[in-house]
């Protein structure tokens, strides 16, 4: 889970501050020591940490803060603002060329996930109305071209290739010409990587840059490599010049050092983050939303975005009427499960709920595989059983268990928990229960 360790430590530190009626300069300094240690343990660049702590300390010990009625909240507000500033203040969007096609050149070391990210980026930008073309410019890595073709085929995005015998510069130029002739207003070029930064790699990338003059050069780096990711970003920026960064495996980066250091060290923004292995798992990077999530304030805007993308508005209105009239069936519940899955892993969704801090999430056993068991049980029911669970007797339970590959006990548990779906919806709308950690999650654990 992104920032898991850092978020847990910072939230614990600020909980102590909020618990004090008055704050002294000594209290603030003690809290800043804990924040400093938490950031260093999260593998944030030392100079970045030093500057960050100095800025917050200077603002937090002012009379306006220490003498206010809620000094703890003031300090958290300052930290939130500075965290947001550290990561780039606002979302940095892709710059599109005034005269199409827009050319995006993806660069990075081997193993960072560059080829897959080409497809993910094309898919994400297609939603803005663009018509993307992927260009296979990595002629060195075995099966790199084939991999891009497979990704393109899965996403229904065309891939331009000239095989592995042509020069990458010629491939890039020919790809752009093809895009212009075939109505593609967006070209994403996949380039070769190495296991480390070297002159040969950089010269080839410089040659491509010189030949096609890309609208933007985006560096793809593995977030889980922490400070190494920052060093790579600094190196590429100095030698090639980059316009932005895409952090892959962001969902698995429990420390968060790369995300908190890249912008400060290179001056270049993080534009997207990879949140999973699916080709749809690429999200815009919002510094303000990430800062709020780290401090346990939730991320309501991202939650709304995900819900709007995943949930059918017409179906949601129909569901609301059914719940109010007590006509909610297993068919409706199955439909809701399908839409919930479209929002991504449940632990990522729960992270966005205000008050749902990391410590609370650790106490909740969430297993996405349980969803598959629930679906199997429901799909093994007859239409009559889904509409009216009260008809499910012992023999029906045995048949359902056998058909779903589960046990009678599993079927019993699901039947008992079915009504809890409505209770959970009520709990989600009750901030007091969220804050006290009283949420119960039926069907998980």
N, C-alpha and C positions, 0 to 999 in steps of 0.2 A: 504494500500500500504506500503510495507516494507520501513522503515526509512523515511517516508513522512515528519514528523515534523522536525527531525534532519537535513535531507537534505535541506529542505527549509531554515532553519536558518543559516546553514553553508554556503550555496550558497549566501545568502544575505550578510553575513559578508565578504566573500572574494570578492564579487562584489565591495564593498567599497574600499578594499585594491587595487584591480586592477585599480580602477579609479584614484588612486594617482600616480603622476609621480615619486615622491620620497617618501621613507618611513623612518620614524624615529623609534627609539626604543620605543617611546611612542605610536606610531601607532600600532606596533606589540603587545605591552602589552594590549592595548585596544581591539584589535581583539581577543587575547587569552582569555581575560575575557569573551567575548561573546561566544567563542568556549567552554569554560569551563561550562558556564551556559547551553548551548545547550546540551552538553553531560550529565550533571547531570539531566536535564529535561527528557532526553531520557532514564533515569534509568540505566545509566552506573555506575558500581562500583566506589565509591569515590576514592579509592586508585589508581585504573586504570586511572581515569581522572587526578588525581594529577601528576602521573608519566608521562602521555602522554603530558600534557601541559608543564611540566618542560623540557622534551626532545625537543619539538618543539621550545619553547622560546629560549632555548640555541642555537639551530641551526639557528633560524631565525634572531637573532640580530647580527650575524656575519657580518663583513665588506663585505664579498663576496656577501651576499644577499642585504644588505642595499644600497650598492654602485653600484649594477648592473643596467642595463638599464631597466629591467623588474622585480623589486623587488617583486611586488605583485604575479607574476607568480612563482617566486622562493619559496615564502612562501607556496603557494598552492601545489607546487611540494613536499615540505618537509612534509606537512600534508598528502598528498596522500601516500607517502612512509611509514610514521609512522602508518597511519590507516591500511595499508596493513600488516605491521609488527605486529600490535596489534592483527589482526585476524588470524595470522599464516603464513604470507608471501606467501606461495604457496599452491596449492590444495593438500590436504592430501587424498591419495587414500586408498582403502581397501587393506590390506595385505593378499595375498593368500598363503595358505600352500604349501610348496614344495612337500609334499606328500598328495594328496587328501584323504578325503574331507576337504575343508576349513570349519571351524565351526565358525559361527558368533552367539554370544549370545546377544540378545537384552534385556536390562533391563530398569527400570524406574518406576515412580509412576503411579498409576491408573489414567486414563483419559488423558494421554499424547498422546495417539494415537499409542501405541506400536504395537498392533495386526495388524492394517492396514498398519503400516510402514514395518512390516515383509514382507507383500505381495509386497508393493511398491519397497522395496530393492531387493527382489528376481527378480522382473520384470526388474529393472534397470540393475542388474548384469547379467541377462540372455542375455542381448544385447552384453555382452563382450564374449559370447560363453560358459558361465557356464550353468550347468544343476541343478537348485536349488530344494531343498526339504524343506518344512516348517514343523517344529515340534511344536505341540500344547502342551506346557509345563505349561500353566496357568490352573490349575485344580480348582481354587477357585472362580473366577469371573463368575457369571451366564452367560451362552451363549458365553464365550470366545472361547471355542473350535469350536462351531458352526460358530462363526464369522470368525475365521481363515479359516474354510472349505469353507465358502461362498466366501471369498476373493480369496482363492486358486483356486476355481472353475472358478471365473470370469477371472482370469489370466492364467488359464490352467497350474497351478503349483500344483503338488501333495502335500498333507498334511498328515503327519504321526501323528496318535493319538492312545492312549491307553485308552481313556475315562478319567473320573475325579476321578477314584478310586485308581489309581496307584500313586506311589511317583514320583514327578517331576524329581528327579535324575535318576530313572530307565527309565523314558520316554525319557530323553535326551540321555542316553546311547543306548537304543534300537533304537532310531531314527537314530543315527550315524551308527549303525550296518546295519540298513535297507538301508541307503544311500550307504554304501560300497557294499552291495549285489546287488543293483539295478542301479548302474552306476551314482549316483548323486555325483558330485564333489563339491557341495556347500550345507551346512546345515545351516538353519537360525532357531534358537530356540527362540520361544516366551515364556517369563517367566511371573510369576505373579507380580503384582504391589500392592501397598497399597496406601491409601490416604495420608500417610506421611511415612517418613523413620523410620523404627523400627528394633530392633534386630532380630526379628523373620524372617522378610523379608530378611535381610542381610545374616543371617545364611543359609537360603535356597539357596540363590544365590551363597554363598561361597561353599556350598556342590556341587552344579552343576558345578561350576568352577573347583573344585578339581577333580570331577569325569570325566569330558570330556575334560578338558584343551583346552578351545576354542582358536581359532587363534586370534580372537579379541572380546572384550566386548564393545558393543556400547550402550551408554546411550541415550534414547529417552526422550526429554524434550519439553515442550510447550513454544515456544518462547515468547508468549504473556504474560507469567507470569513474565517477566523481571528479576529482581534481585532474585526472588524466584527460577527461573530456574538455575541461577548461584550458589545459595546456595545448591540446590539439586545436581548439578554436582560436587561441591566441596565435599559434603558428600559422594556420591557414590564413588568418586575417592579415598578418604581417607580410606573408609571401605572395598571396593571391588577391586578397581583398574580398571580403564576403559582405553580404547585405543582411543576412539573418541566419538563425540557427533553428534546426529541427531536432528536438531531443527524442530519441527512440527509447523504448522500454521505460518510459516515465512512470508507468503504473507499478513497476517493480523497484523503483528507486526509493527505498525506505529512508535514506539519509537526506537527499535533496541538495547536496553540495553543488552540483553542476548548475541546477536551475537558479540558485541564489548567487552564483559567482560569475557565470558567463557574461551577463550584461555589464556588470561592473568592471570586469577585466578587459573585455574586448570593445565595449561600447556598442556592440551589435545586439539587436533584440532577438529573443526567442519568439519564433512565429507560430510554430506548431509543436505539439507533443504527441508521441505515440502512446496510446492507452491500452494496447492489447494486440493480439495476433491477427484479429479479423481485419479485412481490408477496409472496413469502415471505421476502424479504431484510430483515427487521427483527428485531433481536436485543436482549435485555435488556442493560443496561450493568453490567458487574461491575468496579468499580474495582481490586480486588485482582488479577483476572486480567489486566487491561490493564497494570497496573504490572509484573507478572511478564513479560509479553510485551515491553514496552519494554526491560527489562533483560536480555533474552535467556534468561529462565528458562523460556520456553514457557508453554503454557496448557492443561495436560492436561485439566482439568475441562471446558472448552469443547469440546475435541476429543472427549471421551467423549460429551458432550451431542449433538454433531453426528452422531457415529457411531451413537448409539442411535436418533436420529430417522431417519437415512438407511438403516441396514442392517437387513435382516430377520434376526431372531435364528435362526430355523429354517434359513434358507438359509445363514447363516454357519456353523452347526454342520455342515451337510451339506458345505459347502466345505472345512472343516477336515479332515473324514474323507477327502475326495477327494485333498487335497494330501498327506496322510500316506500314502495308498495309491497315490500317483503316477497318479491318474485325472483330474487337472485338465485340462479341455478348453477349447477356444475359447468354447464356449457358457457355461461357468462364468466365464471371463474377461470376456465381454461383459456378463454379469449384474453382475459386480463393478464394471465401468466405469460402468454405469447408477447403481449405488448410490453410487459415489464422486462422481459429478456432483451428486447430491442434497446432498452436503456443502458445495457451493459451489466457487468458484474454487480451484484447487490451491495457488496461492501463499498464499492465506489459511489453508488447512488446514496447510501446511508451517510457517507462522509459529508455530503452536501447539506444535510439537514441541520439547521442551527441548533446548537446545544448537544449535538451528537458527537462528543469528543472521542479521541482515540481509545481512552481507557474504557469507555462504555462499549465501544465496538469489540474490544478484546473479550468482553464478558458475554458477547452474543455469538453463538455458534451458527455461522452462516455457511451452508454448503450448497453451492449451485447445483450439485448433482442431485440433491433432494428434489429439485424442480422436475427432473426427468422421471423420478419415481412417482411423483404426484400426477404428472401428465399421463404416465402409463396406466395408473389406476383409474383415472377418470375416463380414458379412452377405452378401457375394458368394460365400462358400464354400458348398459343399453340406454336408448334415448329416454325411456320412461324412468329409469333409475337416476339419470342426470337431472331430470326435471323434478323428481320427487324422491329424494334419498330415503324417505321413511319406509319405502317398500323393500329396501335392501335387508333381507333376512339372512340367516346363517348360511343357507345353501348358496344364495347369491354372492355372499362375501367370499366363499370358497372359490366360486367360479371367477370372480373378479381378481382375486389374489393370484390364481393360477394363470389367468390370461395376461396379467401385468408383470409376472415374474417376481411378485412380492409376497408377503405373508398376510394372513388374516388380521394379525395385529396391526400391520401397516394400514390396511383398509379401515379398521376400527379407528385408528388414530386420525386418519384423514376425515372420516365422517364426524368425529368429535370436534375436530378443529375447524371444520368448514364455516361454522357460524362466527368463528373468531376473525374472519376476514373483515367483517363490518366493524368489529371492535377495534381492530388495528387501524382502520381508517379514522376512527374517532380519536385514537391515541395520537396519530400523526398530527391531528389538528389541535392537540392539547399541549402547549409549550411547557406547562408545569410538569407533566409526566415525562416529557423529553428530558428536562433538566435534571429530574430526580433519577433518571435511568430506569424508569419503570416500564419501558416499552417491552412488549412481548411479540415475538415473531413466530406466528404459526407456520408449520411445515418445515422449519429449519432446526434440526437438532433434537 
